[in-house]
Amino acid sequence: MAIRLGTETAVYALSEGRQMPEFLSERQRRNLQKSDEEVRRRITLLQDFEFENGTSQRLKFSGDGQFLVVTGMYPPRCKVFELSQLGMKYERRLGSECVDLCPLTCDLGKMAFLLSDRTLELHAPYGTHYKVRVPTHGRSLAYDAGRCMLWTAAAHGEIHGLDLDAGSFVSSLLITDTENAHLKNIGLTRVQLAPLGLPLLAVGAEDGQTRFFDIRTKNAVAKLNGDAEITALAFDPQLRGLRLAIGDADAAVKIYDMRKREPISIKHHQYELPIADIHFTNPPMSQGTQSSMVISADPRVIKIWDPNKQDKVLVNVETAAPLTRAVIAPLNNNEYTSGLLLAAGDQSRIMAYYIPKLGPAPRWCSFLESITEELEEAEPTAFDDFRFVSKSELAELKAEHLIGTNHTKPYMHGFFIDAKLYRSLKAIAQPFNYDEWRKEQQQKKLKAKREASFNGILESSKNTNKLPKVNAAFAQRILEENSTAEHTNPLGDNRFSKLFTDKHYQIDEQSPEYLARHPSAAKSQQQLSSQFLNASFQQHQSPPDDDENLSQPSKSIKRIVTATHTGLDAEAALGLDARHSFDHIIQSTADEPIGKRLKSSRSLSNDTNADAFSSRILGSPFLDEPIDDDDDDGGGHKAGWKKTNNCKSIKKFMSILSSTQLQNHIHSSCSLMGRWWWCWWYLMMIKICNR
């Protein structure tokens, strides 16, 4: 068995390679299998699938695809193989060389053999049933099962018809000229009956013309002109006989549409030898399409090509011996064709080729598919066991002393050494190579992880930049569930596009209604990063003048600030039991907001009554001692005016802490104990500023 790699597919030559002689003992066979690679990889497709000391000439499959008949020479004989048993069923001798054969039944129980001595032999299951002489030398057979008529293309321009039902010849079909004169000097080479029982008979002649006869009226109905002798004919069964392939002696294959007189495709064989056989493939995957391939064979090569693209050849199969006939194995009771190709030629063994791309293997040899991996193994070359090294590499391996010995073979600018010897020398000269290689692999993995994480960060940042300005968090959740959604409108419906563009449709995720419908929202918001803290300090430098625009958390914090200016003890406020909620602290504070207190302080600062201003604004429990109106700071100013500057600092600092975004973030992302710490820190800052 040999493997041939083509441009698009591989061809497995199952019949090539060495075979073991029959006279060897079982022990000798086992020893030969161990020592000979070709014998070990041989495949026996069928038992006795050869003609000892002879050649094969014709071969055909039965109608049900379960039997194969092959004829050969020296001596003339035929062999019938039962494919389900993978062996020969019987062998018969013939009276003369077989020119053509034709199965009469689907199980090869009855067959007709056209011999070279003008004899037509009819065989039955028990042997030769009858012999009849043909009026002239015949060259091809065709059988019409519907009419029980056997047609023989013969010399002298005649087509003899044998009625097997009546047991007699009928009037022959004659080749005539335009004046209906019989052309006796034109020999007929091939005859082919149209498929599906159509009453059309195609006959090829030596003058290059293909004539068509209506077997009902026995008259010629059409003619196709050619330049060379017709050597092969084949109808396409997939197209119900509307396509015809004609091969001639000039190594040309022409594909005709029966509705046209000009060929639709022409393929030339480069060996310029007469075409020996033509077949159309019908693989299962192309059922109902016009994708059938053409198999055209000459004595040297078998070409498989697409008739729609004659320049595209699937594969070329070079035969081991001159070929006489080729046939493709059928599938499913001859309904389809397989990828197994058989050929008869001038050698004792029948040539077999398996082409996986042409179709599956038949059922009786399905083991070909199971060993495909083994067949695809590359054949070893003579250099596989050697390693080429230069002189400098030998010096690195400290093996210069091997130069000139049998271990090194000089070649060009270096040497060939045994592969095992090379690995041993390298292990001795560089013992730590494995450790270095392992470290390199670890570094590569670490680098790959860093790049993957960095790319992930970049990707996430890109996705964040693409989010809409309105309801960005809602859009992010939708994109996480559906990565194919658009960033501008994740819902994918233009009716809801304003949800991500119009600020009037902003979702307030802090509202009680939203939190009631989304209980998990509060927990997810606690995982927000503190990166918004700095942005809050930078974006909100002035306190809002209107309390009506503040959210509930902002009002809560402001109420605590109001409590500090209205006399509530901070230590008492922070000393409440931890079981009380944050809202309980808010309820215990005064109702007057800090914004109004600051407005009143601004108005009082312009008043001349400094005592009223000091007693109202600076009367804080955090002052170390009460303000005395009689105290002077030495510069003509009351001490209360010094505290006014502290109030301005408090006002600026409170404007930052009272920003809406920062307070919302504190309320949503911090736990109950965390909000307590925020209050304590807030009050301590007030105390520090007052001091």
C-alpha positions in Angstrom: 0.0 0.0 0.0 1.3 3.4 -1.0 0.1 6.9 -0.2 0.1 9.6 -2.9 -0.5 13.2 -1.9 -2.3 15.3 -4.5 -2.9 19.0 -4.6 -6.3 18.8 -2.9 -6.6 15.2 -1.6 -4.7 12.0 -0.9 -4.9 8.8 -2.9 -4.3 5.4 -1.2 -3.0 2.8 -3.6 -4.2 -0.3 -1.9 -2.8 -2.8 -4.4 0.8 -1.5 -4.5 3.6 -2.7 -2.4 5.2 -6.0 -1.7 3.2 -9.2 -1.0 4.2 -12.4 0.8 4.6 -15.5 -1.3 2.0 -18.2 -0.8 4.6 -20.9 0.0 5.9 -19.2 3.1 5.2 -20.8 6.4 3.3 -19.0 9.2 6.6 -18.4 11.1 8.3 -17.0 8.1 5.3 -14.7 7.5 5.5 -13.3 11.0 9.3 -12.7 10.7 8.8 -11.0 7.3 6.1 -8.7 8.8 8.5 -7.7 11.6 11.4 -6.9 9.2 9.7 -5.5 6.1 7.8 -2.2 6.4 6.0 -2.6 3.1 4.7 -6.1 4.0 3.6 -4.9 7.4 1.5 -2.0 5.9 -0.1 -4.0 3.1 -3.9 -4.2 2.8 -5.6 -7.2 1.3 -8.9 -5.9 0.0 -10.3 -9.2 -1.3 -9.0 -12.7 -1.1 -7.5 -14.0 -4.4 -8.0 -10.6 -5.9 -5.5 -11.3 -8.7 -4.8 -13.4 -11.7 -1.7 -15.5 -11.1 0.7 -15.4 -14.1 -1.9 -13.4 -16.1 -3.6 -10.0 -16.6 -7.0 -8.6 -15.9 -9.1 -7.1 -18.7 -12.7 -6.3 -17.8 -14.6 -5.8 -14.5 -18.1 -4.8 -13.5 -20.2 -4.6 -10.4 -23.6 -6.2 -10.1 -26.8 -4.2 -10.0 -27.2 -4.6 -6.2 -23.5 -3.8 -5.5 -22.9 -7.1 -3.7 -20.9 -8.9 -6.4 -17.9 -8.1 -8.6 -17.0 -10.0 -11.8 -13.5 -9.7 -13.3 -12.2 -11.3 -16.5 -8.6 -12.1 -17.3 -6.1 -13.8 -19.5 -3.6 -16.7 -19.5 -5.8 -18.7 -19.4 -9.1 -16.8 -20.3 -11.3 -17.0 -17.2 -13.6 -15.0 -15.1 -13.8 -14.6 -11.3 -16.9 -13.6 -9.3 -16.3 -12.1 -5.8 -18.9 -11.9 -3.1 -18.1 -8.6 -1.4 -19.9 -9.3 1.9 -17.6 -12.3 2.4 -14.4 -10.5 1.2 -13.5 -13.4 -1.0 -14.0 -15.2 -4.3 -17.3 -17.0 -4.9 -16.3 -19.0 -7.9 -14.0 -19.0 -11.0 -14.9 -20.1 -14.5 -12.9 -20.7 -17.7 -13.8 -19.1 -21.0 -13.3 -20.4 -24.4 -11.5 -17.3 -25.7 -10.3 -13.9 -24.7 -13.1 -11.7 -23.4 -13.8 -8.6 -25.3 -16.7 -7.3 -23.2 -19.1 -8.6 -20.6 -22.6 -7.6 -19.5 -24.5 -8.7 -16.3 -28.1 -9.8 -17.1 -29.4 -9.9 -13.5 -28.7 -7.8 -10.4 -26.9 -10.7 -8.6 -24.7 -11.9 -11.5 -26.7 -15.1 -11.7 -26.9 -14.6 -15.5 -24.2 -13.0 -17.5 -23.2 -12.5 -21.2 -19.6 -12.7 -22.4 -18.5 -11.4 -25.8 -15.4 -13.3 -26.9 -12.8 -12.6 -29.5 -13.8 -15.6 -31.6 -17.2 -14.1 -32.5 -18.9 -16.2 -29.7 -21.5 -14.9 -27.4 -21.6 -17.0 -24.2 -24.6 -16.9 -21.9 -23.9 -18.0 -18.3 -26.3 -19.2 -15.6 -25.6 -20.0 -11.9 -24.6 -23.5 -12.8 -22.2 -22.6 -15.6 -22.3 -22.0 -19.3 -25.9 -22.1 -20.5 -25.7 -21.4 -24.2 -23.2 -20.2 -26.9 -24.1 -18.4 -30.1 -22.1 -17.0 -33.0 -22.3 -13.3 -33.8 -22.5 -12.5 -37.5 -19.6 -10.1 -37.4 -16.9 -9.4 -34.8 -18.4 -7.6 -31.9 -16.7 -4.9 -29.8 -19.2 -3.8 -27.1 -22.4 -5.0 -25.4 -25.5 -3.2 -24.0 -28.5 -4.8 -22.4 -32.1 -3.5 -22.4 -33.7 -5.2 -19.4 -37.2 -3.8 -20.2 -37.3 -5.4 -23.6 -34.9 -8.3 -22.8 -32.8 -7.3 -25.8 -29.0 -7.6 -26.0 -27.3 -5.2 -28.4 -23.8 -5.9 -29.9 -21.8 -3.2 -31.6 -19.9 -4.9 -34.4 -17.8 -4.3 -37.4 -19.1 -3.4 -40.9 -21.5 -0.8 -39.5 -24.0 -3.1 -37.9 -25.6 -3.3 -34.4 -26.8 -6.9 -33.8 -29.8 -7.4 -31.5 -30.4 -10.7 -29.7 -33.9 -11.2 -28.3 -33.3 -13.3 -25.2 -37.0 -14.0 -24.7 -37.4 -15.4 -28.2 -33.9 -16.8 -28.4 -33.2 -15.3 -31.9 -31.6 -12.3 -33.5 -33.7 -9.5 -34.7 -33.0 -7.2 -37.6 -29.7 -5.3 -37.1 -29.4 -1.5 -36.9 -27.4 -0.2 -39.8 -25.1 2.8 -40.2 -26.2 4.7 -43.3 -25.3 7.8 -45.1 -27.5 10.7 -46.2 -28.9 8.6 -49.0 -29.7 5.7 -46.6 -26.9 3.6 -48.1 -25.3 1.1 -45.7 -21.7 2.1 -44.7 -20.1 -1.3 -44.4 -16.6 0.1 -44.1 -17.2 1.8 -40.8 -16.7 -0.2 -37.7 -18.6 0.5 -34.5 -16.5 0.7 -31.3 -18.8 1.4 -28.3 -22.6 1.1 -27.6 -24.3 2.6 -24.6 -28.0 2.5 -23.5 -29.6 5.6 -21.9 -30.4 5.2 -18.2 -33.9 4.9 -16.6 -35.2 2.8 -19.4 -35.2 5.5 -22.1 -35.5 4.0 -25.6 -32.2 5.7 -26.8 -29.1 3.9 -27.9 -25.8 5.8 -28.4 -23.3 4.2 -30.7 -19.7 5.4 -31.3 -17.9 4.7 -34.6 -14.5 4.8 -36.1 -15.3 7.9 -38.2 -15.6 10.0 -35.0 -19.4 10.3 -35.2 -21.8 9.3 -32.4 -25.2 8.2 -33.6 -28.4 7.8 -31.6 -31.1 5.3 -32.4 -34.7 5.0 -31.2 -34.9 1.3 -30.3 -38.7 1.4 -30.7 -38.6 2.3 -34.4 -35.0 1.2 -35.0 -34.2 4.4 -36.8 -31.4 6.9 -36.3 -32.7 10.1 -34.7 -29.5 12.3 -34.2 -25.8 12.5 -34.7 -22.8 14.2 -33.1 -19.7 14.9 -35.3 -16.2 14.3 -34.1 -12.6 14.2 -35.3 -11.3 10.9 -34.0 -12.4 7.4 -33.3 -14.8 7.1 -30.4 -13.4 4.9 -27.7 -15.6 5.5 -24.7 -19.2 6.5 -24.0 -21.1 7.3 -20.7 -24.4 8.8 -19.7 -24.8 10.8 -16.5 -27.4 8.9 -14.4 -27.8 11.9 -12.0 -29.2 14.0 -14.8 -31.4 11.3 -16.2 -29.3 10.9 -19.4 -29.3 14.5 -20.4 -25.5 14.7 -20.2 -23.2 12.5 -22.3 -19.4 12.0 -22.1 -17.5 11.0 -25.2 -13.9 9.9 -25.3 -11.9 9.6 -28.5 -8.5 8.3 -29.7 -7.0 11.8 -29.6 -7.1 11.8 -25.7 -10.0 14.3 -25.6 -13.1 14.0 -23.4 -16.1 16.0 -24.5 -19.1 16.6 -22.3 -22.4 17.2 -24.3 -25.8 18.4 -23.2 -28.2 16.3 -25.2 -30.2 19.4 -26.1 -27.2 21.0 -27.8 -24.9 20.0 -30.6 -21.7 21.7 -29.3 -19.8 20.3 -26.3 -20.1 22.3 -23.0 -16.7 21.1 -21.8 -13.6 19.5 -23.2 -10.7 17.9 -21.3 -7.5 16.7 -22.9 -5.2 14.1 -21.4 -1.5 15.0 -21.7 -0.3 11.5 -22.5 -2.2 11.7 -25.8 -3.3 8.1 -25.5 -6.8 6.8 -26.4 -9.4 7.2 -23.7 -10.1 3.7 -22.2 -13.1 4.4 -20.0 -15.4 7.2 -18.7 -17.7 7.3 -15.6 -19.8 9.8 -13.8 -19.6 9.9 -10.0 -22.8 10.3 -7.9 -21.7 10.8 -4.3 -24.3 11.1 -1.6 -23.4 14.7 -0.6 -24.2 15.9 -4.2 -27.7 14.4 -4.5 -30.0 16.8 -6.4 -27.2 19.0 -7.6 -25.0 19.1 -10.7 -21.8 18.6 -8.8 -21.0 15.1 -10.1 -17.4 14.5 -11.2 -16.1 12.9 -14.3 -13.6 10.0 -14.2 -11.7 9.6 -17.4 -9.0 7.0 -17.8 -6.3 6.4 -20.4 -3.7 3.6 -20.2 -1.4 5.7 -18.1 -3.5 8.0 -15.8 -7.0 8.3 -14.3 -8.2 11.9 -14.1 -11.0 13.0 -11.8 -12.3 16.5 -12.7 -15.3 18.8 -12.6 -17.1 19.1 -15.9 -18.3 22.6 -15.0 -14.6 23.6 -14.5 -12.5 21.6 -16.8 -9.4 23.3 -15.7 -9.9 22.2 -12.1 -8.7 18.6 -11.6 -9.4 17.0 -8.3 -6.7 14.4 -8.5 -4.6 12.5 -11.1 -4.0 8.8 -10.4 -1.0 7.3 -12.0 -1.5 3.6 -12.5 1.2 1.0 -11.8 0.5 -0.8 -15.2 -1.3 0.0 -18.5 -5.0 0.3 -17.8 -7.8 -1.3 -19.9 -10.9 -0.6 -17.8 -11.9 1.2 -14.7 -15.0 1.1 -12.5 -16.1 2.9 -9.3 -17.6 1.0 -6.4 -21.4 1.7 -5.8 -23.2 2.5 -2.5 -26.7 1.6 -1.3 -27.7 -0.8 -4.0 -26.0 1.0 -6.8 -27.8 4.3 -6.0 -24.6 6.3 -5.3 -20.9 6.0 -5.9 -18.2 5.6 -3.3 -14.5 6.7 -3.1 -13.1 3.2 -4.0 -11.8 3.0 -7.6 -10.9 -0.4 -9.2 -9.0 -0.8 -12.5 -8.0 -3.7 -14.6 -4.7 -3.7 -16.4 -1.6 -5.6 -17.7 -0.6 -7.0 -14.3 -1.7 -9.9 -12.2 -3.1 -7.8 -9.3 -6.2 -5.8 -9.8 -5.5 -2.2 -9.0 -7.4 -0.6 -6.2 -7.4 3.1 -5.1 -9.2 4.7 -2.3 -9.9 8.5 -2.6 -11.7 9.8 0.6 -12.6 13.1 -1.0 -14.4 11.3 -3.9 -16.8 9.6 -1.4 -17.0 7.3 1.6 -15.8 3.7 1.5 -18.3 1.0 0.7 -19.9 -1.0 3.5 -18.0 -4.2 2.7 -14.7 -2.4 3.1 -15.6 0.2 5.7 -12.4 -0.6 7.6 -10.6 1.7 5.1 -12.1 4.7 6.9 -11.2 3.4 10.4 -7.5 3.1 9.4 -7.4 6.5 7.7 -5.1 8.0 10.4 -2.7 5.1 10.0 -2.7 5.5 6.2 -2.1 9.2 6.5 1.2 8.7 8.4 4.0 10.1 6.4 6.5 7.6 5.1 9.9 7.8 6.8 12.7 9.1 4.7 16.4 8.2 4.9 17.3 11.4 6.8 14.7 11.1 9.6 17.2 9.3 11.9 20.0 11.7 11.3 20.8 15.3 12.3 22.8 17.8 10.3 25.3 19.8 12.3 28.1 22.2 11.3 31.7 22.1 12.5 31.0 24.9 15.0 28.1 23.0 16.5 30.3 20.0 16.9 32.8 22.1 18.7 30.1 23.4 21.1 29.1 19.7 21.7 32.8 18.9 22.3 32.6 16.2 19.7 35.3 17.3 17.3 37.1 14.0 17.8 34.2 12.2 15.9 35.2 13.9 12.7 36.6 11.2 10.3 34.9 8.3 12.1 31.9 6.3 11.1 29.7 8.4 13.4 29.9 11.5 11.1 29.0 11.6 7.4 30.5 14.7 5.6 27.8 16.6 3.7 28.3 20.1 2.2 29.5 22.5 5.0 28.7 20.1 7.9 28.1 16.5 8.9 25.3 14.1 9.4 25.3 12.3 12.8 22.8 9.9 14.3 19.9 11.6 16.0 20.3 9.5 19.2 24.0 10.4 19.4 23.2 14.1 18.9 20.7 14.0 21.8 23.2 12.2 24.1 26.0 14.7 23.2 23.8 17.7 23.8 22.6 16.3 27.2 26.3 15.9 28.3 27.5 19.3 26.9 24.5 21.3 28.1 23.1 19.6 31.2 21.1 22.7 32.4 19.3 23.4 29.2 16.1 21.9 30.6 16.1 24.2 33.6 16.7 27.3 31.4 13.9 26.2 29.0 11.6 25.7 32.0 12.4 29.2 33.3 11.8 30.7 29.8 8.4 28.9 29.6 7.4 30.3 33.0 8.4 33.9 32.0 6.4 33.5 28.8 3.3 32.5 30.8 3.8 35.4 33.2 4.2 37.8 30.3 1.1 36.4 28.6 -1.0 36.9 31.8 0.2 40.5 32.2 -0.7 41.3 28.6 -4.1 39.6 29.0 -4.9 41.6 32.2 -3.6 44.9 30.6 -5.7 44.2 27.5 -8.7 43.5 29.7 -8.3 46.8 31.5 -8.0 48.7 28.2 -11.0 46.9 26.9 -13.1 47.8 30.0 -12.0 51.4 29.8 -12.9 51.6 26.1 -16.3 50.2 26.9 -16.8 52.6 29.8 -16.0 55.6 27.5 -18.6 54.4 25.1 -21.4 54.4 27.6 -24.2 57.0 27.3 -24.2 60.0 29.6 -27.7 59.3 30.9 -28.4 56.1 32.9 -24.8 54.8 32.3 -25.1 52.2 35.1 -28.3 50.8 33.6 -26.7 50.7 30.2 -23.6 48.9 31.7 -25.8 46.2 33.2 -27.5 45.6 29.9 -24.2 45.4 28.1 -22.9 42.8 30.6 -25.9 40.6 29.8 -25.8 41.2 26.0 -22.3 42.0 24.7 -23.6 42.5 21.2 -25.9 45.4 22.1 -25.1 49.0 20.9 -23.4 51.3 23.4 -25.5 54.3 22.4 -28.9 52.4 22.8 -28.4 49.1 24.6 -32.1 48.2 24.4 -31.9 48.2 20.6 -35.3 49.9 20.3 -35.6 53.5 19.0 -38.7 54.0 21.1 -36.6 53.9 24.2 -33.6 55.9 22.9 -34.4 59.0 25.0 -33.9 56.8 28.1 -30.1 57.3 27.5 -30.1 60.8 26.0 -32.7 62.8 27.9 -31.9 63.8 31.5 -35.6 63.9 32.3 -35.6 60.1 32.2 -32.7 59.8 34.7 -33.2 56.8 37.0 -32.8 57.8 40.7 -31.3 54.7 42.1 -31.4 56.2 45.7 -35.1 56.6 45.8 -37.1 54.4 48.2 -39.3 53.2 45.3 -36.3 52.0 43.3 -34.7 50.3 46.3 -37.9 48.6 47.1 -38.1 47.1 43.7 -34.4 46.3 43.5 -33.3 45.0 46.9 -29.9 43.9 45.5 -29.1 47.5 44.3 -28.1 48.6 47.8 -25.6 45.8 48.2 -24.1 46.4 44.8 -23.8 50.1 45.4 -21.6 49.4 48.5 -18.9 48.0 46.1 -18.4 51.4 44.4 -14.8 52.6 44.4 -13.6 55.5 46.4 -12.4 57.1 43.1 -15.5 59.3 43.1 -14.4 61.0 46.3 -11.7 63.2 44.8 -14.1 64.1 41.9 -16.7 65.2 44.4 -14.3 67.6 46.1 -13.2 69.1 42.8 -16.6 69.5 41.2 -18.6 70.9 44.1 -16.8 73.9 45.6 -19.9 75.9 46.7 -22.9 74.8 48.7 -26.4 74.7 47.0 -28.5 77.7 48.0 -31.8 75.9 47.7 -32.5 73.0 50.0 -35.3 71.8 47.8 -32.9 70.4 45.2 -31.1 68.2 47.8 -31.7 64.5 48.2 -32.6 62.9 51.5 -29.0 62.0 52.5 -27.8 65.6 51.9 -30.6 66.9 54.1 -29.7 64.4 56.8 -26.1 65.5 57.0 -27.1 69.1 57.0 -29.4 68.5 59.9 -26.5 67.1 61.9 -24.5 70.2 61.1 -27.5 72.3 62.2 -27.6 70.4 65.4 -24.0 71.4 66.1 -24.8 75.1 65.7 -28.0 74.9 67.7 -26.5 73.4 70.8 -26.7 69.6 70.5 -23.8 67.9 72.2 -21.7 66.0 69.6 -20.5 63.4 72.2 -24.0 62.7 73.2 -25.0 62.3 69.5 -22.2 59.9 68.8 -22.8 58.0 72.0 -26.2 56.7 70.9 -26.6 52.9 70.8 -25.4 51.3 67.6 -28.7 49.6 67.1 -30.3 52.9 66.3 -30.5 53.8 62.7 -28.9 56.8 61.0 -32.4 58.3 60.5 -32.9 58.2 64.2 -30.0 60.6 64.7 -31.5 62.9 62.1 -34.8 62.9 63.8 -33.1 64.0 67.1 -31.5 67.0 65.5 -33.0 70.5 64.9 -35.0 71.2 61.8 -33.3 74.4 60.8 -30.9 73.8 57.8 -27.4 75.0 57.7 -28.0 77.0 54.5 -30.4 79.3 56.3 -27.9 79.7 59.2 -25.2 80.7 56.8 -27.4 83.2 55.1 -28.2 84.8 58.4 -24.5 84.9 59.3 -23.8 86.6 56.0 -26.4 89.2 56.7 -25.3 89.7 60.3 -21.6 90.1 59.2 -22.5 93.4 57.5 -24.3 94.6 60.6 -22.7 96.9 63.1 -24.0 94.8 66.0 -21.1 92.5 66.4 -22.4 91.2 69.7 -25.6 89.9 68.1 -23.5 88.3 65.3 -21.1 86.7 67.8 -23.8 85.4 70.2 -25.8 83.8 67.3 -23.2 82.3 65.1 -20.2 81.8 67.4 -22.2 80.5 70.3 -21.0 76.9 69.7 -20.5 74.3 72.4 -17.1 73.5 70.9 -15.6 76.9 72.0 -13.2 76.6 74.9 -14.8 79.6 76.6 -17.7 82.0 75.9 -17.2 85.2 73.9 -16.9 88.3 75.9 -18.0 91.5 74.2 -15.6 93.5 76.2 -12.5 91.6 75.0 -10.4 93.4 72.5 -7.7 91.8 70.4 -5.6 94.9 70.6 -6.3 96.1 67.1 -9.5 97.7 67.8 -11.6 94.7 66.8 -13.7 92.5 68.9 -12.7 88.9 69.4 -16.0 87.8 67.7 -14.7 89.2 64.4 -11.8 86.7 64.7 -14.2 83.9 65.1 -16.1 85.2 62.0 -13.1 84.2 59.9 -13.4 80.7 61.4 -17.0 80.7 60.3 -16.0 81.5 56.8 -13.5 78.5 56.8 -16.3 76.4 58.2 -18.6 77.5 55.5 -16.1 76.7 52.7 -15.3 73.3 54.3 -19.0 72.6 54.8 -19.7 73.4 51.2 -17.5 70.5 50.1 -18.8 68.1 52.7 -22.4 69.1 51.9 -22.1 68.5 48.1 -25.0 66.3 46.8 -22.9 63.8 45.0 -20.5 63.2 47.9 -23.3 62.8 50.4 -25.2 60.4 48.1 -22.1 58.3 47.8 -21.6 58.2 51.6 -25.2 57.2 52.1 -25.1 54.5 49.5 -21.6 52.9 49.7 -21.1 53.0 53.5 -22.6 50.7 56.1 -24.4 52.0 59.2 -21.2 52.0 61.3 -19.4 53.7 58.4 -21.9 56.5 58.4 -21.5 56.9 62.1 -17.8 57.4 61.6 -18.4 60.0 58.9 -20.6 62.0 61.3 -17.9 61.8 64.0 -15.2 62.9 61.6 -17.5 65.7 60.4 -18.0 67.0 63.9 -14.4 66.8 64.8 -13.5 68.9 61.7 -15.9 71.6 63.0 -14.3 71.5 66.4 -10.8 71.8 64.9 -11.8 74.8 62.7 -13.4 76.5 65.6 -10.2 76.2 67.6 
